[in-house]
């Protein structure tokens, strides 16, 4: 089963536009154990991202948000990269994701911080698997929103 397609948030787009950010590009995203990078298992069903890895899924989510805010530029001096540190969901209705995000400008690190979120939802035995699948994009959006709400992150991209 595939992880759900990430859809950029209008609230994040508005936040990025209002922040007056300079153009940025999305660099390399990787994963570090114990993060589940290739697949997540929920009650014996395996969920995989269309991008190949969950680190790439996270990079794609950030790219979508920046593109919608019209600040994504492959030629930009500022680069956002990251390392996925935790990434898991369970059938009981809990998901956790944690990543280290870096912003470099001209090779100098302007921002280096770990962000983590937990997401809970109501799950019954019968809908635990499809519900966990649906909620993965929400979990990632919460992480991305937490990153974009960080004043140090937006300052690093000005």
C-alpha positions, 0 to 999 in steps of 0.5 A, a space after each residue: 500500500 502506498 503512503 498518501 500523496 502529500 498536499 501543500 497547506 494553504 496556511 503554510 503557503 500564507 505563512 511563507 508568503 507573509 514571512 518574505 522569504 528569499 528563494 530557497 532550494 531543497 537539498 539532500 534528505 536522508 534517514 538515520 536509524 531507527 527511522 523507518 525510511 523504506 516502509 512502515 508496517 501497520 498491523 502486518 500491512 506495509 506502507 511505502 512512499 511513492 518517492 522511494 523513501 520517507 526522507 524523499 517524501 519529506 523533501 517533496 513535502 517541503 518542496 511543494 510548500 515552497 513552490 506554492 509560496 513561489 520561493 522554491 528555486 533550484 539556483 537559490 543560495 539558501 538550501 534546506 536539507 534534513 535527516 529523518 530520525 524517527 518515523 513510525 505509526 501504529 494501529 492504535 492511532 499514534 504516529 511520530 516523526 522527528 527530523 533534523 533540519 538544516 539551512 545553509 547559505 553559501 555553505 554556512 549553516 544558518 539553522 540546525 534544529 531537530 523538530 518532532 511531532 506526535 499525531 493521534 487519531 481515533 482508530 478502531 480495529 476495522 479501520 486501523 490500517 486505512 486510517 493510519 494510511 490517511 493520517 500519515 500525510 497529516 503527521 508530515 504536515 504537522 512536522 512541516 508546519 512546526 518547522 515553518 512556524 519556527 522564527 529561527 527557520 524563517 530568519 535563516 531564509 531571509 
